[in-house]
Amino acid sequence: MKKLLLPLIAGCAALLSTMPANAAGPKEKTYGGYAPGKTFTMKVIERTSVRTRGDNADRNVRVPSRWPDFKEGQKVEFVIGGKGELTGPGFSINYKTEEGRVNLYANNPTFSSPKGMAALVYKSRKGSPRVVTMTFYKLRFSGFTPITNTVTYRFER
């Protein structure tokens, strides 16, 4: 028995040393390098709100109701949701992909829901969020005349 115990312990030690470090359990899923629950705060540095009717464009118009109405200088907290979505006060935008150091989020409009949202999160070399741009948009028609509303925000740390 003593002759068998030493080779058995040595064999187990050899097996354990070849196991990868993450074999202890599944690694938490991330979306563009961000785990669900990650939070970060950014400040609004620019806001643009435009309404077009046909060829006429009006700038600095009132933000449509039920859209986030952030003011320049306001701090906004962003949270990564359980499925990678970018959420905050009044919005939740689905995670789409990561391209280089940029995460893309988008809710595309449909015929039944013509309102869309998109966001880009630009990351530092270490992966922390540096700049966020978000756009909310809606297209509708009045007769044959297209009417669009677009609100764009730019956030920085």
DRENTI-21426 format. One record per residue: z, y, x of N, C-alpha, C, O, CB in turn. Coordinates in steps of 0.1 Angstrom, whole numbers, plus 5000, padded with zeros to 4 digits. Glycine has a CB too. Example, Ala and Ser with C-alpha at 12.3 -4.5 7.8 and 13.67 -1.06 7.14 Angstrom:
BEGIN
507849435132507849555123507849675132508549675142509049555113507149785128507149895137507950005129508050115134505749945141
***
This chain:
BEGIN
500049885008500050005000500050135009499350225006501250004991500850125020500950245028499550265035499150385037501950225039498850155038497550175044496550235035495650305039497050035049496650215022495750265012496050415008495150485004495850185000497350455009497750585004497250695013496750795008499350595004497250685026496750785035495250815033494850925032497050745050494350705033492950735030492750795016491750875015492150605032493550755007493350814993493650964993492951034987494250734983494751004999495151145000494051225008493651335004496451165007493551165019492551235027491251255019490551355020492251155040490851145011489651155002489851264992488851334989489451014996490951274985491151374975491151514981490551604975492551354968491651534993491651665000490251695003489851815002492551655012489451605007488051625011487251674998486451764999487351505017487451604987486851634974487251774970486351854966487151534964488451814970488951944966488352054975488052164970490451944966488152024987487652134996486252164994485752264998487952095011485452064988484052094985483752154972482652194969483251954986484852164963484652224950484452374951485052444959485852194941483452434943483352574944484552644939485352594931482152624935484752774943485952844940486052874925487252874920485952984947484952884917485052914903485052794895484952794883483853004899485252674901485252544893486552534885486652444877485052434902487552614887488752604880488552634865489352584857489752704885487552714861487352744847486052834846485552874856488552814841485652854834484452924832484653074835485753134832483952914817483653134841483753274844483453364832482653324824482653314856484153474830483953554819482553614819482053654829484953674819481853614807480553664806480553814807481353884802479853624792479553864815479354014816478054054811477053964810479554054831477854174807476654234802476354354811476954454811476754274787475354334820474954444829476054474839476254584843474554564821476854374842478054394851479354434844480354454851477654494861479354454831480554494824481054384815480254334807480254624816482254354816482954254807483354324794483654444794484154194814483354244783483754294771485154354772486054294779483754194760485454474766486654534767486754644777487654724778487754434770485754654786485754754797485654894790484854914780484554734807486454984794486355124789486055224800486455204811487655154781485455334796485255444806485055574797484555564786483955414815485455684803485355814796484455904803484455914816486755874795483555964796482556064801482656194793483156194782481156004800482156294800482156434793480756474790479856444797482756534803480556524778479256574773478956694781479656794781479256604758477756684788477356804796476156874790475756984794477056764811475456794781474256854775474056794761474256674759473056834783473656874751473456824738472156894733472057014733474656844728471256814727469956874722469756814708469856684706468756844731469556894698469356844685468056914679467957044679470556874675467056834676465756884672465356824659465556704657464656854683464756904650464156854638462756904637462457024639464956914625461756814635460356844634459956814620460356724613459556764644459056904615458356884602456956904605456457024606458956974590456156794605454756814609454656864624455156794633454056914600454056974626453857034639454957134643455057174654452557104640455857164633456857264636458157194641458657104635457157344623458657254652459957194657461057304657460757414662459757144672462157264652463357354652464357294662464757184661463957374638464857384671465857334681467157384677467357474669465457384695468157314683469657344680469957344666470757424661469957474687469457244658469757234644471057154643471557094652468557164636471657154631472857084628472556934629471556884626473357114614473556864635473456714637473556654623474456684615474556664646472656564619472656504606474056424603474656374613471556404604474356424591475656364587475556214591474456154591475956374572476656154594476856014597476355984612476255864615476155924588476056084619475656074633476756134641477456224637474256134637477056074653478056144662477756284665476556314668478256064675478656374663478456514666479356564677480456624674478756604652478956534689479756564701479456704706478256744705479556464712480356784710480156914716480156914731480756824737481257014710479457004737479457014752480857034757481657114751478557134756481256964767482556964773483556864767484656844772483157104770483156804755484056704749484056574757482956534762483556674735485256514758485356384765485156274754485756274744486656374773484456164758484156054748484455924756484055904767482656054743485255844749485555714754484555604750484255594738486955664750483955534759483055424757483755294759484555284767481755434766483355194751483955064752482854954751481954974743485055034740482854854760481954744759482454644749483554594751481654684773481654614739482054524728481954384732481554344743481254554716482354294723482354154726481054084729480953984735482954084714479954154724478554104727477854194736476654194737477754084714478554274744477954364753477554504748477054584756476854304759477754524735477254644729478154764734479254754738477354644714477454884735478055004739478655074726477855114718477055104747479955084725480555144713481355264717481755294728481455044707481555344707482355474708482555524694482155464684481655574717483055644693483355704680482055724672481255814675484055834681481755654662480655664653479355594657478355614651480355804652479455504667478255434671478555304677479655284683477355524681477555214676477655084683476155044686475355024677478354964674475855034699474455014703474354884711475054864720473955134712473454804706473254664712472854664727471954744730472354584704473454574735473054564748471654494749471454394741474054484757470754534757469454474758469254414772468954294773468354574755469354494783469054434796469654524807470054644804467554424798469554474819469954554831468754554840468154454843471154484838468354674844467254694853467754774865468054894864466054764846467954704876468454774888469854814885470754734882467554894892470054944887471455004884471455074871472255174869471855094895470755034861470655094848470854984837470154884837469355174846471755004828471954924816471254984804471355104802473454894813470454914797469754964785470354904773470554784771468254924786470554994763471154954750470155014739469655124741472555014748469954944728469054994718469254924704469454804704467554984722469255004694469154954680467855014675467755134672470355004671466854924673465554974669465454994654466054924647464454874673464755104650464655124636463755014629462954954636464055264633463955004616463154914608462554994596462955104594463954784604461754934589461154994577462255024567462355134561460054914570463254934565464354954556465455044562466255104554464854824551465555054575466555134581465855214593465855174604467755054587465255334589464455404599465255484610464655554617463655504592466555464610467355534621467555444633467755324632468755564615467255494645467455424657468355484667468655604665466055404663468855404676469755464687469355394700468955274700471255434683469555464711469255414724470155474734470555594732467755424728470555404744471355464755471055394768470655284769472855434752471255474778471055424792472355464799472855574799469855494799472855364807474055384815473655364829473255254834475255284811473655474837473255474851474555444859475555514857472555614855474455354868475555304876475555344890474455364896475755154874476655354897476755384911476455254918476255144912478155434915476355264931476055144940477155034938476854914939475955174954478355074934479454984932479554934918480354854914480755044936478654984909478554944895479355024885479354994873479054804895480055124889480755204879479855304872478855354878481955284886480055334860479155424852479255564858480355614860479555424837478055624860478055764865477455864855477955974853477155764878476355824848475755904838475355824826474955704828474455974844475555874814475055814802474155904794474556024793476255764793473055854790472255934780472155854768471955734768470755974786472255924756472155864743471255944734471356064734473555844737470455874727469555934717469655874704469655744703468055934722469855954693469855904679468555964673468256084675471155944672467855894665466555944660466355874646466755764643465455914669465555954638465255904624463855964621463556084624466355944614463055884615461755924610461655904595462055794590460555854617461156004588460955984573459656074570459156144578462156024565459256054558458056134553458456214541459156164532456856034551457856324540457856404528456456424523455756504529458556554530456056334514454656324511453956264523454256154526453956464507452956334529452256284540452756354553452156324564450756304539453756434552454256504564455456434570456456404564454756654560455256394583456456324590457556424593457256544597455956254603458756384591459956464595460756374604461156264600460756504582461156434616461956354625463156434628463156564629461156324638464256364631465456424636465756354649465756224649466656424626466056424660466456364672467656434678467656554679465256364682468656364682469856424688470056344702470156224702471156414679470056414713470256354726471456414733471656534733468956374734472256324739473456364746473356314760472756214763474756314740473856394770473956354784475456364788476056474786472956444793475956254793477356254797477456224812476656164818478056144789478456284818478756254832480256244834481056284825478256364842480756184845482156174848482856304850484056304852482356084859
***
